[in-house]
């Protein structure tokens, strides 16, 4: 049975995430302490106690979600003897790609925490609050073609692009507020529902170019090793273990589309993956996998009992 480890992105955060892991496992506590040390602040206290408004700030959400994912990954390896090499592939949704790389040994935990803090700050600085927007296009008629048609309509009045191809029936568009508004009108006319996404900036569209430039500078100064499992990259939906390709793709990812549906389809098809395990907070990716690859097994690992049951079943 071929296995893939998946790592969640923004939207999976919740106050108290990781608390059970920290209580149950010394390895998880050590991960949270290492992230705190790397950032020079008690992010773990914010994760444990909130408030949610502060936790949801992009610069906090990104390293916090990574910390929970790494707590799961390291606990699986050190407490249950399940190393990342058990998986044929790793993949993460947006910021989760950094979590995947850290879990696979391509990035150190400290470097990953600092990179994600900077990434969150850079993405927030790229577009003033209120000038950008994102919207999820939902419904049985929603696919990439519909979303691209809606984005093209929006692009008549501003920047608008498909940001996340999550799964059939769930595609996210991003851009200037006026452009996204026009795009959602077009999407509704084409038979989709449009739901505003509560984010502080328009991610994964050309408006993020200043953030991409900043991340190119940050990543140029960081050592990247070959990951211990192939990374299926957001921007290509194909596997790589080449450090320089990974460095380049992490920069491209800031403005590029998250090709999540294609990534899971490739893993479940050509990649031969029959089991997907989501490591970290929430179950968002697990739900997506069940819609994209219904014949594969999909499960979320974020509570101590989940980890124990998963390890015993391997």
C-alpha positions in Angstrom: 0.0 0.0 0.0 1.6 3.2 -1.2 1.4 6.1 1.2 1.4 9.9 1.0 1.7 12.4 3.9 -0.2 15.6 3.4 0.2 18.9 5.3 -2.6 21.5 5.8 -2.6 25.2 5.0 -4.3 28.3 6.1 -7.8 27.9 7.3 -7.1 24.8 9.5 -6.0 26.8 12.5 -7.9 26.7 15.8 -7.2 27.8 19.4 -5.9 24.7 21.3 -4.4 23.0 18.3 -1.5 20.8 19.3 -2.4 20.9 23.0 -3.2 17.2 23.3 0.0 16.3 21.4 2.1 18.4 23.7 0.4 16.9 26.8 0.9 13.3 25.6 4.4 13.4 23.9 7.7 15.0 24.9 8.7 15.0 21.2 5.7 17.3 20.4 6.6 19.7 23.3 10.2 19.9 22.0 8.9 20.9 18.5 6.8 23.7 20.0 9.8 24.9 22.1 12.1 24.8 19.1 9.7 27.0 17.1 9.3 29.4 20.0 13.1 29.7 20.3 13.5 30.3 16.5 10.9 33.1 16.6 12.0 34.5 19.9 8.4 34.5 21.3 5.9 32.1 22.8 3.9 31.2 19.7 3.0 27.9 21.5 1.1 30.0 24.2 -0.9 31.8 21.5 -1.7 28.4 19.9 -2.8 27.0 23.2 -4.8 30.0 24.6 -5.6 32.4 21.7 -7.1 34.8 21.0 -8.2 33.5 17.7 -8.0 36.9 16.1 -4.2 37.0 16.8 -3.7 33.4 15.9 -5.4 34.0 12.5 -3.0 36.8 11.6 -1.1 35.4 8.6 2.3 35.9 10.2 1.2 33.7 13.2 -1.0 31.2 11.4 1.7 30.0 9.0 4.4 29.0 11.5 1.7 27.8 14.0 0.2 25.3 11.5 3.7 24.1 10.5 4.5 23.6 14.2 1.5 21.3 14.7 2.3 19.3 11.5 5.9 18.8 12.6 4.8 17.8 16.0 2.8 15.0 14.4 5.5 14.0 12.0 8.3 13.9 14.6 6.1 12.1 17.1 5.2 9.5 14.5 8.9 8.9 13.8 10.4 9.1 17.3 7.6 7.7 19.4 6.0 5.2 17.0 8.9 4.3 14.6 7.1 5.7 11.5 9.7 7.9 9.6 8.7 10.1 6.7 10.4 7.6 4.3 7.3 5.3 4.9 5.6 7.7 2.5 6.3 7.7 -1.2 5.4 11.3 -1.4 4.8 14.4 0.7 2.7 17.4 -0.3 1.3 20.5 1.4 -1.4 23.0 0.6 0.3 26.4 0.2 2.2 27.0 3.5 1.8 23.3 4.1 4.5 22.8 1.4 7.0 24.2 3.9 5.7 21.8 6.5 6.2 18.9 4.1 9.7 19.9 3.3 10.6 20.3 7.0 9.1 16.9 7.8 11.1 15.4 5.0 14.4 16.9 6.2 14.8 19.4 3.3 14.5 22.4 5.7 15.5 22.7 9.4 12.6 23.3 11.8 14.1 26.7 12.9 14.6 27.9 9.3 11.1 26.8 8.4 9.6 28.7 11.3 11.5 31.9 10.4 10.7 31.5 6.6 7.0 31.2 7.3 7.0 34.2 9.7 8.6 36.2 6.9 6.3 34.8 4.3 3.3 35.7 6.3 4.5 39.3 6.8 5.6 39.7 3.2 2.2 38.5 1.9 0.4 40.9 4.2 2.6 43.8 3.2 2.2 43.1 -0.5 -1.4 44.5 -0.7 -3.0 47.0 1.7 -5.9 45.6 3.7 -9.2 46.0 1.9 -7.7 46.3 -1.6 -7.7 42.6 -2.4 -10.2 39.8 -2.0 -10.6 36.0 -2.5 -13.8 34.1 -3.1 -14.5 30.3 -3.2 -16.6 29.2 -6.1 -18.7 26.2 -5.0 -21.2 23.8 -6.5 -21.6 20.8 -8.8 -21.0 23.0 -11.9 -17.8 24.5 -10.6 -14.6 23.4 -12.2 -11.4 25.1 -13.4 -12.9 26.1 -16.7 -15.7 27.9 -15.0 -13.4 29.6 -12.5 -11.0 30.7 -15.4 -14.0 32.2 -17.2 -15.0 34.0 -14.1 -11.5 35.2 -13.5 -11.2 36.5 -17.1 -14.4 38.6 -16.6 -12.9 40.0 -13.4 -9.6 40.7 -15.1 -11.5 43.3 -17.3 -11.5 45.7 -14.2 -8.4 44.5 -12.3 -6.1 41.6 -11.4 -8.0 38.3 -11.0 -6.7 34.8 -11.2 -7.5 31.2 -10.1 -5.6 30.8 -6.8 -6.5 27.3 -5.6 -7.8 24.4 -7.6 -8.9 22.4 -4.5 -11.2 19.8 -6.0 -14.1 19.5 -8.3 -16.8 21.9 -6.9 -14.3 24.0 -5.0 -12.1 26.5 -6.8 -10.8 29.8 -5.3 -10.2 33.0 -7.1 -8.0 35.9 -6.0 -7.3 39.5 -7.0 -8.3 43.1 -6.5 -11.6 43.6 -4.7 -13.4 45.1 -7.7 -12.1 42.3 -10.0 -13.2 39.5 -7.6 -16.6 41.1 -7.3 -17.1 41.1 -11.0 -15.7 37.6 -11.3 -18.2 36.3 -8.7 -21.1 37.8 -10.6 -19.9 35.9 -13.7 -19.5 32.7 -11.7 -23.0 33.0 -10.4 -24.3 33.5 -13.9 -22.5 30.3 -14.9 -24.2 28.3 -12.1 -21.7 28.5 -9.2 -22.2 29.8 -5.7 -19.6 32.3 -4.6 -18.5 32.7 -1.0 -16.1 35.4 0.2 -13.0 33.9 1.8 -12.1 35.6 5.1 -8.4 36.4 4.5 -6.3 39.5 5.0 -4.7 39.5 1.5 -5.3 38.1 -2.0 -3.0 35.1 -2.0 -1.7 33.1 -5.0 -2.2 35.8 -7.6 0.1 38.3 -9.4 -0.6 40.9 -6.7 1.7 38.9 -4.4 4.8 39.6 -6.6 6.4 41.8 -4.0 6.1 38.9 -1.5 7.6 36.5 -4.1 10.6 38.8 -4.5 11.1 38.9 -0.8 10.8 35.2 -0.5 13.3 34.7 -3.3 15.8 36.7 -1.2 15.0 34.8 2.0 15.2 31.4 0.3 18.5 32.2 -1.4 20.1 32.4 2.0 18.7 29.1 3.3 20.2 25.6 2.9 17.8 23.1 1.2 18.6 19.4 1.2 17.1 16.7 -0.9 13.9 15.6 0.9 13.7 12.0 2.2 10.4 11.6 0.3 9.5 13.1 -3.1 7.7 16.4 -2.8 4.7 16.9 -5.1 4.9 20.6 -5.7 1.9 23.0 -5.7 2.9 24.8 -8.8 3.6 21.7 -11.0 1.5 18.9 -9.4 4.5 16.7 -10.1 7.2 15.1 -7.8 10.7 16.5 -7.3 13.6 15.9 -4.9 15.9 18.5 -6.5 16.8 21.3 -3.9 17.2 24.0 -6.6 13.9 23.1 -8.2 12.3 23.2 -4.8 13.8 26.6 -4.0 12.5 28.0 -7.3 9.0 26.5 -6.9 8.6 27.9 -3.4 9.1 31.4 -4.9 6.7 30.6 -7.8 4.1 29.3 -5.4 3.6 32.8 -3.8 2.0 34.1 -7.0 1.1 30.8 -8.6 -1.9 28.5 -8.5 -2.1 25.8 -5.8 -2.8 22.8 -8.1 -4.1 20.6 -5.3 -6.7 18.6 -7.3 -4.1 17.8 -9.9 -1.5 16.9 -7.2 -3.8 14.4 -5.6 -5.0 13.0 -8.9 -1.4 12.4 -9.9 -0.5 10.7 -6.6 -3.6 8.5 -6.7 -3.0 7.7 -10.4 0.6 7.6 -11.7 2.0 7.8 -8.2 0.1 4.7 -7.1 -0.9 6.1 -3.7 -3.7 4.3 -2.1 -3.6 5.9 1.4 -3.3 9.6 2.2 -2.6 10.7 5.8 -3.0 14.4 6.8 -0.5 15.4 9.4 -1.5 18.4 11.5 -4.5 20.6 12.5 -8.0 19.9 11.2 -9.3 17.6 8.4 -9.6 20.0 5.4 -7.3 18.1 3.1 -8.7 14.7 4.1 -12.1 15.9 2.9 -10.6 17.1 -0.3 -8.9 13.8 -1.0 -12.1 11.9 -0.4 -13.7 14.0 -3.2 -10.7 13.8 -5.6 -9.7 10.2 -5.1 -12.7 8.4 -3.6 -11.1 4.9 -4.0 -8.2 5.9 -1.8 -8.1 5.8 2.0 -7.9 9.2 3.6 -7.4 9.9 7.3 -6.4 12.8 9.5 -3.7 12.4 12.2 -3.8 15.1 14.9 -4.8 13.5 18.2 -2.6 11.0 20.1 -5.0 8.1 19.5 -4.9 8.8 15.8 -1.1 8.4 15.7 -1.2 5.2 17.7 -3.9 3.6 15.6 -2.1 4.7 12.4 1.2 3.2 13.4 -0.4 -0.1 14.5 -2.2 -0.4 11.1 1.0 0.0 9.0 
